[in-house]
Amino acid sequence: MRSESDVTYVDKVCAYITRGRDELLVFDGPGHDDLQVPKGTIETDEVPRAALEREVEEESGLSTLRSIRHVTSDVWTRRHRPPKRYNRHFFHATVDDDRDGWTHLVTGDGEERGSTFEYSWIDLRSSREFALALDDYLHLVERSASPV
């Protein structure tokens, strides 16, 4: 039996980026089973919000996020053997971007560098499946994006 000390933990940020009140930014890329949102690993000595802004720019090319707020954090098990868990920090941000879709070549130093991601907007209330359980907290964004 493995002890808790055998578990690998990786700190991650995940971005729910919306346009208007009901559009969510998603991408599809090589090797992805389902839709994803921009996300990535928090570097050593980096705070989650800074990691969020860096990862979004590297993965999507978007460099101006507005109204950034922390939504929630969790610990998600990526795999059981060998054990690997993600400390995921979910953020919601808004953007003003007129493009309905675009292709972006991933920059940065991560393993996805050089990959091409196809971005588009979907309805925030979509029932489509997301990879890696990335849609677990979309209901919290819907609540915050609803008119008061």
TORPA-4810 file (N, C-alpha, C, O; in nm, 3 decimals):
<nodes>
NODE_1_0.084_-0.118_0.000_0.000_0.000_0.000_0.089_0.124_0.000_0.187_0.132_0.074_M
NODE_2_0.055_0.220_-0.082_0.132_0.344_-0.092_0.092_0.440_0.018_-0.024_0.446_0.059_R
NODE_3_0.190_0.515_0.065_0.161_0.617_0.166_0.137_0.750_0.096_0.166_0.766_-0.023_S
NODE_4_0.083_0.845_0.171_0.055_0.979_0.116_0.184_1.043_0.066_0.179_1.126_-0.025_E
NODE_5_0.299_1.008_0.122_0.425_1.067_0.078_0.467_1.019_-0.061_0.555_1.079_-0.124_S
NODE_6_0.404_0.911_-0.110_0.434_0.861_-0.244_0.354_0.932_-0.353_0.377_0.910_-0.472_D
NODE_7_0.261_1.017_-0.313_0.174_1.086_-0.407_0.245_1.208_-0.462_0.307_1.284_-0.387_V
NODE_8_0.237_1.228_-0.594_0.289_1.348_-0.657_0.176_1.450_-0.666_0.068_1.419_-0.716_T
NODE_9_0.202_1.572_-0.619_0.106_1.682_-0.629_0.161_1.785_-0.727_0.279_1.819_-0.724_Y
NODE_10_0.074_1.836_-0.813_0.111_1.938_-0.911_0.012_2.053_-0.897_-0.110_2.032_-0.902_V
NODE_11_0.063_2.173_-0.879_-0.023_2.291_-0.868_-0.060_2.342_-1.007_0.028_2.363_-1.091_D
NODE_12_-0.191_2.362_-1.031_-0.243_2.402_-1.161_-0.336_2.522_-1.148_-0.395_2.546_-1.042_K
NODE_13_-0.349_2.598_-1.257_-0.451_2.701_-1.269_-0.538_2.665_-1.390_-0.490_2.609_-1.488_V
NODE_14_-0.667_2.699_-1.379_-0.764_2.673_-1.486_-0.844_2.800_-1.508_-0.888_2.863_-1.412_C
NODE_15_-0.864_2.837_-1.634_-0.928_2.965_-1.667_-1.063_2.946_-1.733_-1.074_2.891_-1.842_A
NODE_16_-1.166_2.993_-1.666_-1.297_3.008_-1.727_-1.302_3.151_-1.780_-1.319_3.246_-1.703_Y
NODE_17_-1.288_3.166_-1.911_-1.286_3.298_-1.973_-1.418_3.316_-2.047_-1.456_3.235_-2.131_I
NODE_18_-1.486_3.424_-2.013_-1.615_3.449_-2.076_-1.613_3.578_-2.155_-1.536_3.671_-2.128_T
NODE_19_-1.703_3.580_-2.254_-1.725_3.698_-2.337_-1.875_3.724_-2.330_-1.956_3.634_-2.354_R
NODE_20_-1.911_3.847_-2.297_-2.052_3.875_-2.277_-2.101_3.800_-2.153_-2.023_3.776_-2.061_G
NODE_21_-2.225_3.763_-2.151_-2.281_3.694_-2.034_-2.292_3.544_-2.051_-2.315_3.471_-1.954_R
NODE_22_-2.274_3.495_-2.176_-2.305_3.353_-2.194_-2.209_3.275_-2.284_-2.242_3.163_-2.325_D
NODE_23_-2.092_3.330_-2.315_-1.999_3.258_-2.401_-1.871_3.223_-2.324_-1.811_3.308_-2.259_E
NODE_24_-1.832_3.097_-2.334_-1.714_3.045_-2.267_-1.608_3.007_-2.370_-1.640_2.944_-2.471_L
NODE_25_-1.484_3.046_-2.345_-1.374_3.013_-2.435_-1.328_2.869_-2.411_-1.301_2.830_-2.297_L
NODE_26_-1.319_2.791_-2.519_-1.273_2.653_-2.512_-1.176_2.628_-2.627_-1.170_2.704_-2.723_V
NODE_27_-1.101_2.520_-2.615_-1.012_2.482_-2.725_-1.012_2.332_-2.743_-1.050_2.255_-2.655_F
NODE_28_-0.967_2.294_-2.859_-0.940_2.155_-2.890_-0.801_2.154_-2.950_-0.763_2.244_-3.025_D
NODE_29_-0.727_2.053_-2.919_-0.591_2.045_-2.970_-0.550_1.901_-2.987_-0.624_1.810_-2.950_G
NODE_30_-0.433_1.879_-3.042_-0.385_1.742_-3.065_-0.376_1.666_-2.933_-0.323_1.716_-2.834_P
NODE_31_-0.427_1.545_-2.934_-0.416_1.459_-2.816_-0.517_1.488_-2.706_-0.506_1.432_-2.597_G
NODE_32_-0.615_1.573_-2.733_-0.716_1.603_-2.632_-0.843_1.525_-2.665_-0.890_1.524_-2.779_H
NODE_33_-0.899_1.461_-2.563_-1.018_1.379_-2.584_-1.144_1.461_-2.598_-1.233_1.426_-2.676_D
NODE_34_-1.154_1.569_-2.524_-1.273_1.653_-2.525_-1.230_1.797_-2.512_-1.111_1.829_-2.513_D
NODE_35_-1.329_1.886_-2.499_-1.302_2.028_-2.484_-1.219_2.056_-2.359_-1.225_1.983_-2.261_L
NODE_36_-1.143_2.165_-2.367_-1.065_2.210_-2.253_-1.073_2.361_-2.243_-1.115_2.429_-2.336_Q
NODE_37_-1.032_2.412_-2.129_-1.016_2.555_-2.108_-0.866_2.579_-2.086_-0.794_2.487_-2.048_V
NODE_38_-0.819_2.701_-2.110_-0.677_2.727_-2.084_-0.642_2.692_-1.939_-0.716_2.722_-1.846_P
NODE_39_-0.527_2.628_-1.924_-0.483_2.584_-1.792_-0.334_2.556_-1.797_-0.275_2.552_-1.905_K
NODE_40_-0.275_2.538_-1.682_-0.133_2.504_-1.683_-0.076_2.495_-1.543_-0.145_2.517_-1.443_G
NODE_41_0.051_2.464_-1.539_0.121_2.441_-1.414_0.172_2.572_-1.355_0.225_2.658_-1.426_T
NODE_42_0.157_2.585_-1.226_0.210_2.700_-1.154_0.359_2.675_-1.133_0.398_2.571_-1.079_I
NODE_43_0.441_2.769_-1.174_0.585_2.754_-1.159_0.629_2.783_-1.016_0.557_2.847_-0.940_E
NODE_44_0.746_2.736_-0.980_0.802_2.759_-0.848_0.806_2.908_-0.819_0.847_2.987_-0.904_T
NODE_45_0.764_2.948_-0.699_0.762_3.087_-0.654_0.666_3.176_-0.732_0.677_3.298_-0.728_D
NODE_46_0.571_3.116_-0.805_0.471_3.192_-0.880_0.338_3.182_-0.806_0.301_3.074_-0.759_E
NODE_47_0.267_3.292_-0.795_0.135_3.290_-0.732_0.032_3.249_-0.837_0.054_3.272_-0.956_V
NODE_48_-0.080_3.188_-0.794_-0.178_3.139_-0.891_-0.227_3.243_-0.992_-0.239_3.212_-1.110_P
NODE_49_-0.256_3.365_-0.949_-0.308_3.465_-1.044_-0.204_3.497_-1.152_-0.241_3.510_-1.269_R
NODE_50_-0.078_3.510_-1.116_0.026_3.536_-1.215_0.039_3.417_-1.310_0.058_3.435_-1.431_A
NODE_51_0.029_3.296_-1.256_0.034_3.176_-1.340_-0.083_3.173_-1.438_-0.068_3.135_-1.554_A
NODE_52_-0.199_3.214_-1.390_-0.317_3.220_-1.476_-0.293_3.311_-1.596_-0.315_3.272_-1.710_L
NODE_53_-0.249_3.432_-1.569_-0.226_3.528_-1.678_-0.119_3.478_-1.775_-0.135_3.491_-1.897_E
NODE_54_-0.012_3.420_-1.723_0.094_3.366_-1.809_0.042_3.250_-1.893_0.064_3.248_-2.015_R
NODE_55_-0.025_3.155_-1.830_-0.074_3.038_-1.902_-0.177_3.074_-2.010_-0.173_3.020_-2.120_E
NODE_56_-0.267_3.167_-1.978_-0.367_3.208_-2.077_-0.297_3.269_-2.199_-0.333_3.240_-2.313_V
NODE_57_-0.199_3.354_-2.174_-0.128_3.415_-2.288_-0.051_3.310_-2.368_-0.055_3.313_-2.491_E
NODE_58_0.018_3.218_-2.300_0.094_3.115_-2.371_0.003_3.024_-2.452_0.036_2.987_-2.565_E
NODE_59_-0.113_2.986_-2.396_-0.199_2.888_-2.461_-0.298_2.947_-2.560_-0.342_2.878_-2.652_E
NODE_60_-0.336_3.075_-2.541_-0.439_3.131_-2.629_-0.396_3.257_-2.703_-0.458_3.294_-2.803_S
NODE_61_-0.292_3.323_-2.654_-0.251_3.451_-2.712_-0.323_3.569_-2.649_-0.287_3.684_-2.678_G
NODE_62_-0.423_3.546_-2.565_-0.494_3.655_-2.499_-0.407_3.715_-2.390_-0.359_3.644_-2.302_L
NODE_63_-0.386_3.847_-2.396_-0.297_3.910_-2.298_-0.369_4.011_-2.209_-0.309_4.067_-2.118_S
NODE_64_-0.497_4.034_-2.235_-0.571_4.131_-2.154_-0.694_4.065_-2.095_-0.798_4.053_-2.161_T
NODE_65_-0.683_4.022_-1.970_-0.796_3.964_-1.898_-0.852_4.071_-1.807_-0.779_4.151_-1.750_L
NODE_66_-0.986_4.071_-1.793_-1.051_4.167_-1.704_-1.129_4.092_-1.597_-1.162_3.974_-1.612_R
NODE_67_-1.157_4.162_-1.490_-1.244_4.109_-1.384_-1.201_3.969_-1.338_-1.285_3.880_-1.324_S
NODE_68_-1.074_3.950_-1.314_-1.024_3.819_-1.271_-1.066_3.794_-1.126_-1.041_3.877_-1.038_I
NODE_69_-1.129_3.679_-1.103_-1.164_3.642_-0.966_-1.144_3.492_-0.948_-1.164_3.413_-1.040_R
NODE_70_-1.105_3.455_-0.827_-1.089_3.315_-0.791_-1.228_3.255_-0.774_-1.312_3.313_-0.706_H
NODE_71_-1.252_3.138_-0.833_-1.381_3.071_-0.823_-1.379_2.966_-0.713_-1.462_2.967_-0.623_V
NODE_72_-1.281_2.875_-0.721_-1.268_2.770_-0.621_-1.136_2.697_-0.643_-1.068_2.718_-0.744_T
NODE_73_-1.100_2.612_-0.549_-0.983_2.525_-0.562_-1.024_2.385_-0.520_-1.115_2.366_-0.439_S
NODE_74_-0.956_2.286_-0.576_-0.983_2.148_-0.536_-0.856_2.066_-0.551_-0.752_2.115_-0.596_D
NODE_75_-0.865_1.940_-0.512_-0.760_1.843_-0.536_-0.823_1.735_-0.621_-0.917_1.668_-0.579_V
NODE_76_-0.770_1.718_-0.742_-0.826_1.624_-0.838_-0.724_1.514_-0.866_-0.607_1.543_-0.890_W
NODE_77_-0.768_1.390_-0.863_-0.677_1.277_-0.888_-0.667_1.251_-1.037_-0.765_1.215_-1.102_T
NODE_78_-0.547_1.270_-1.088_-0.520_1.248_-1.232_-0.507_1.099_-1.259_-0.561_1.047_-1.357_R
NODE_79_-0.437_1.032_-1.172_-0.422_0.886_-1.186_-0.392_0.828_-1.048_-0.343_0.896_-0.958_R
NODE_80_-0.425_0.699_-1.036_-0.408_0.632_-0.908_-0.275_0.558_-0.898_-0.223_0.541_-0.788_H
NODE_81_-0.220_0.514_-1.012_-0.093_0.440_-1.009_-0.003_0.484_-1.121_-0.040_0.467_-1.237_R
NODE_82_0.111_0.539_-1.095_0.151_0.592_-0.965_0.064_0.712_-0.931_0.021_0.784_-1.021_P
NODE_83_0.038_0.736_-0.804_-0.055_0.841_-0.764_-0.009_0.981_-0.804_0.104_1.021_-0.778_P
NODE_84_-0.101_1.054_-0.869_-0.073_1.192_-0.909_-0.199_1.273_-0.890_-0.306_1.239_-0.941_K
NODE_85_-0.186_1.382_-0.815_-0.300_1.468_-0.787_-0.268_1.611_-0.826_-0.155_1.657_-0.812_R
NODE_86_-0.371_1.679_-0.874_-0.357_1.820_-0.911_-0.427_1.907_-0.806_-0.543_1.884_-0.773_Y
NODE_87_-0.354_2.005_-0.754_-0.414_2.112_-0.674_-0.458_2.216_-0.776_-0.377_2.295_-0.825_N
NODE_88_-0.588_2.216_-0.809_-0.639_2.302_-0.917_-0.701_2.429_-0.859_-0.781_2.424_-0.765_R
NODE_89_-0.664_2.542_-0.917_-0.717_2.672_-0.879_-0.793_2.727_-1.000_-0.733_2.759_-1.102_H
NODE_90_-0.924_2.738_-0.987_-1.010_2.785_-1.096_-1.036_2.934_-1.081_-1.068_2.983_-0.973_F
NODE_91_-1.021_3.005_-1.193_-1.045_3.148_-1.199_-1.146_3.178_-1.309_-1.158_3.104_-1.406_F
NODE_92_-1.218_3.287_-1.292_-1.307_3.338_-1.396_-1.254_3.475_-1.436_-1.223_3.559_-1.351_H
NODE_93_-1.244_3.497_-1.566_-1.202_3.627_-1.619_-1.288_3.657_-1.741_-1.342_3.568_-1.805_A
NODE_94_-1.298_3.785_-1.772_-1.372_3.826_-1.890_-1.276_3.889_-1.990_-1.169_3.938_-1.954_T
NODE_95_-1.317_3.887_-2.116_-1.239_3.951_-2.223_-1.334_4.019_-2.320_-1.452_3.983_-2.332_V
NODE_96_-1.280_4.117_-2.389_-1.348_4.177_-2.504_-1.269_4.132_-2.625_-1.160_4.184_-2.651_D
NODE_97_-1.322_4.038_-2.699_-1.253_3.985_-2.817_-1.359_3.956_-2.922_-1.452_3.880_-2.896_D
NODE_98_-1.345_4.015_-3.039_-1.445_4.002_-3.145_-1.432_3.873_-3.225_-1.525_3.836_-3.297_D
NODE_99_-1.319_3.806_-3.214_-1.299_3.685_-3.294_-1.394_3.574_-3.248_-1.410_3.551_-3.129_R
NODE_100_-1.455_3.506_-3.344_-1.539_3.392_-3.309_-1.459_3.263_-3.297_-1.507_3.165_-3.242_D
NODE_101_-1.337_3.264_-3.347_-1.249_3.149_-3.337_-1.112_3.185_-3.388_-1.098_3.277_-3.469_G
NODE_102_-1.011_3.113_-3.343_-0.875_3.135_-3.391_-0.789_3.015_-3.358_-0.824_2.931_-3.275_W
NODE_103_-0.676_3.009_-3.424_-0.575_2.907_-3.402_-0.457_2.973_-3.334_-0.417_3.083_-3.372_T
NODE_104_-0.402_2.906_-3.233_-0.288_2.963_-3.162_-0.180_2.857_-3.145_-0.208_2.743_-3.106_H
NODE_105_-0.057_2.895_-3.174_0.059_2.810_-3.154_0.109_2.835_-3.011_0.149_2.946_-2.978_L
NODE_106_0.106_2.732_-2.927_0.140_2.744_-2.786_0.286_2.784_-2.769_0.376_2.728_-2.832_V
NODE_107_0.308_2.884_-2.681_0.443_2.931_-2.650_0.479_2.885_-2.508_0.407_2.805_-2.448_T
NODE_108_0.589_2.935_-2.456_0.631_2.900_-2.320_0.726_2.784_-2.321_0.779_2.744_-2.425_G
NODE_109_0.748_2.727_-2.200_0.845_2.619_-2.184_0.782_2.484_-2.155_0.854_2.387_-2.135_D
NODE_110_0.649_2.475_-2.152_0.582_2.351_-2.115_0.585_2.247_-2.224_0.634_2.271_-2.334_G
NODE_111_0.531_2.130_-2.191_0.532_2.018_-2.285_0.441_2.040_-2.405_0.456_1.972_-2.507_E
NODE_112_0.347_2.135_-2.396_0.257_2.163_-2.509_0.313_2.268_-2.604_0.250_2.299_-2.705_E
NODE_113_0.429_2.323_-2.573_0.491_2.424_-2.659_0.500_2.371_-2.802_0.543_2.258_-2.826_R
NODE_114_0.458_2.455_-2.897_0.461_2.416_-3.037_0.333_2.350_-3.085_0.314_2.331_-3.205_G
NODE_115_0.243_2.313_-2.991_0.114_2.255_-3.029_0.023_2.366_-3.082_0.039_2.482_-3.047_S
NODE_116_-0.071_2.328_-3.165_-0.169_2.423_-3.217_-0.304_2.395_-3.154_-0.354_2.282_-3.160_T
NODE_117_-0.362_2.497_-3.093_-0.493_2.485_-3.031_-0.594_2.564_-3.114_-0.566_2.675_-3.159_F
NODE_118_-0.711_2.507_-3.132_-0.821_2.569_-3.205_-0.921_2.623_-3.104_-0.985_2.547_-3.032_E
NODE_119_-0.933_2.755_-3.097_-1.020_2.821_-3.000_-1.154_2.858_-3.060_-1.164_2.893_-3.177_Y
NODE_120_-1.257_2.848_-2.975_-1.392_2.891_-3.013_-1.469_2.923_-2.885_-1.421_2.901_-2.774_S
NODE_121_-1.587_2.976_-2.905_-1.675_3.011_-2.793_-1.794_2.916_-2.795_-1.849_2.887_-2.901_W
NODE_122_-1.834_2.869_-2.678_-1.955_2.788_-2.667_-2.046_2.852_-2.563_-2.003_2.935_-2.483_I
NODE_123_-2.171_2.812_-2.565_-2.266_2.861_-2.466_-2.221_2.814_-2.327_-2.189_2.696_-2.308_D
NODE_124_-2.219_2.904_-2.233_-2.175_2.874_-2.097_-2.257_2.760_-2.036_-2.207_2.689_-1.949_L
NODE_125_-2.380_2.743_-2.080_-2.466_2.638_-2.025_-2.461_2.510_-2.109_-2.546_2.422_-2.092_R
NODE_126_-2.366_2.498_-2.196_-2.354_2.380_-2.281_-2.343_2.252_-2.198_-2.286_2.252_-2.089_S
NODE_127_-2.398_2.145_-2.251_-2.390_2.017_-2.182_-2.276_1.930_-2.237_-2.267_1.812_-2.205_S
NODE_128_-2.191_1.988_-2.320_-2.079_1.912_-2.378_-1.982_1.869_-2.269_-1.963_1.938_-2.169_R
NODE_129_-1.921_1.754_-2.291_-1.822_1.701_-2.196_-1.689_1.774_-2.211_-1.649_1.808_-2.322_E
NODE_130_-1.623_1.796_-2.100_-1.490_1.856_-2.099_-1.390_1.750_-2.053_-1.423_1.663_-1.973_F
NODE_131_-1.270_1.758_-2.104_-1.162_1.670_-2.060_-1.123_1.705_-1.917_-1.142_1.819_-1.873_A
NODE_132_-1.069_1.609_-1.846_-1.008_1.629_-1.714_-1.104_1.691_-1.612_-1.060_1.756_-1.517_L
NODE_133_-1.234_1.671_-1.630_-1.336_1.724_-1.538_-1.324_1.876_-1.523_-1.353_1.931_-1.417_A
NODE_134_-1.280_1.943_-1.629_-1.260_2.088_-1.622_-1.390_2.167_-1.615_-1.389_2.287_-1.588_L
NODE_135_-1.501_2.102_-1.640_-1.630_2.170_-1.634_-1.697_2.158_-1.496_-1.811_2.202_-1.480_D
NODE_136_-1.629_2.100_-1.400_-1.688_2.076_-1.268_-1.745_2.201_-1.201_-1.841_2.190_-1.124_D
NODE_137_-1.691_2.317_-1.228_-1.731_2.437_-1.155_-1.792_2.545_-1.245_-1.803_2.661_-1.204_Y
NODE_138_-1.830_2.508_-1.365_-1.892_2.605_-1.454_-2.021_2.663_-1.395_-2.055_2.778_-1.422_L
NODE_139_-2.091_2.585_-1.315_-2.214_2.635_-1.254_-2.186_2.756_-1.164_-2.274_2.840_-1.146_H
NODE_140_-2.067_2.766_-1.108_-2.032_2.882_-1.025_-2.010_3.006_-1.112_-2.038_3.117_-1.069_L
NODE_141_-1.959_2.987_-1.232_-1.940_3.098_-1.325_-2.076_3.144_-1.376_-2.100_3.264_-1.388_V
NODE_142_-2.165_3.051_-1.407_-2.299_3.087_-1.453_-2.369_3.176_-1.352_-2.433_3.275_-1.389_E
NODE_143_-2.356_3.141_-1.225_-2.421_3.220_-1.121_-2.364_3.361_-1.118_-2.438_3.458_-1.104_R
NODE_144_-2.231_3.374_-1.131_-2.170_3.506_-1.125_-2.194_3.586_-1.253_-2.191_3.709_-1.249_S
NODE_145_-2.217_3.518_-1.365_-2.236_3.588_-1.491_-2.382_3.627_-1.515_-2.412_3.702_-1.608_A
NODE_146_-2.471_3.576_-1.432_-2.615_3.606_-1.450_-2.646_3.749_-1.410_-2.580_3.806_-1.323_S
NODE_147_-2.746_3.808_-1.476_-2.785_3.944_-1.438_-2.836_3.945_-1.294_-2.895_3.848_-1.247_P
NODE_148_-2.813_4.055_-1.224_-2.857_4.067_-1.084_-3.003_4.103_-1.078_-3.058_4.117_-0.969_V
</nodes>
